[in-house]
Amino acid sequence: MMIATLFILLFVLMLIGVPVAVSLGASTMITALLFTDMDLMGIPDSVFNGLDQYSLMAIPMFILAGALLSKGSASGRIIEFAKSIVGHLPGGLPIAAIFASVIFAAVSGSSPATVVAIGSVMYGAIKEAGYPTKYAIGTIATAGSLGILIPPSIVFIVYGVTADQSIGRLFMAGVVPGLLIGFMLMAVTYIGAVRLGFKRTKMAPFKERLIAFKRAFWALMLIVLVIGGIYGGLFTPTEAGAASAFYAFFVSYFVYRDIKIKDLYKILLDSAMTSSMIFFIIANAMIFSHFLTLESIPQQITQLIVEAHVGPIMFLVIVNILLFLMGQFMEPSSVVMITVPLLLPIATTLGIDPIHLGVIMVINMEIGMITPPVGLNLFVASGITGLSLKDVVVASLPWAMTILLGLLLITYIPIISLWLPNIMYGY
């Protein structure tokens, strides 16, 4: 009865429009008052201790780095570089949009920022080149979702803190799946363009590619800084966040000269607001998680699953369905904070690697960002293109199904996500 009341209250509050963070805290407090004698005065201490974690400091730093680069010309330089590499292929411009999104995702760590930065430039160019509208919309809306999978990823940081897992390993675990899904999106675009009759054009001269690479070099180096720095032992993922923010400022202000001192107030304010929203969600989710742990609810559910003889394959089916549904209605960090305390004990009991589970959760969150009714990237793409949400959803469907296929491959072939972190960190 207590568990049912907790989750019914949670979803009723969300359905009537109460913010997710408030719903988490309120449903937990009400359930605790009705069914337990838990000392509510101790909750603030639990929240403070939960937030007082070194790893969480990386979140505002990576958000700031992405905001600094999104403000300037980094996205345009990355797009020109991508076009010089793949623009000659059938479907070259849409493929370049995906390629640029993969790169910019690794720079910004944000899906909506990737959709805005790449989509605002590429949408008109793809249409002017004669491609159907669905190509212009589908590629920019879906490829942008890779921003929460390819490191640096805010969602991976939240998962790592919640599940007590290495954020460095999680970052590395997202690289191969991110590249695989990006390649699958480009392959679908290429095949569709060939069927539509688009032909290969002349490849850009090496000199032109080199010039494009030089123009984008400083932006591309942020990827090397973060991944190379963590792998090389130069700094921790948290320190990588601070280094990326400093580097993004240096590149935007001194190298590209895209921003001025007067712009910093707005950039810092926007970054602070985004960070505050995420930390408010985390704080309320910690109340929720604290209550679940105190009442041994994860252990009870684990026992039920084990007694029902549910194996790893069926459990992962259930996980994907649950996350897919929740991802359509909730912000990724919220879903992670709610589900990890419930799913992780069961996964470890069934022998599923927590790092692998984290990748599965993040890819489901990707799909949630491009599926109605609350897919954030769909709303962003609709705003950029001026088309209705329904048109954006229909246009994005082939690419969304491709990401779903990628999810199935990664779910049941764990080595795809575990190979790189195992090589880098040992196992």
Secondary structure, DSSP 4 states (H G I P E B T S, - for coil): -HHHHHHHHHHHHHHTT--HHHHHHHHHHHHHHHH----GGGHHHHHHHHH--GGGGHHHHHHHHHHHHHHTTHHHHHHHHHHHHHTTSTTHHHHHHHHHHHHHHHHH--HHHHHHHHHHHHHHHHHHTT--HHHHHHHHHHHGGGGGTSSS-HHHHHHHHHHT--HHHHHHHHHHHHHHHHHHHHHHHHHHHHHTT----PPPPHHHHHHHHHHHHHHHHHHIIIIIHHHTTSS-HHHHHHHHHHHHHHIIIIIS----HHHHHHHHHHHHHHHHHHHHHHHHHHHHHHHHHHTTHHHHHHHHHHHTT--HHHHHHHHHHHHHHHHTTS-HHHHHHHHHHHHHHHHHHTT--HHHHHHHHHHHHHHHTTSSSS-HHHHHHHHHH---HHHHHHHHHHHHHHHHHHHHHHHH-THHHHHHHHHHH--
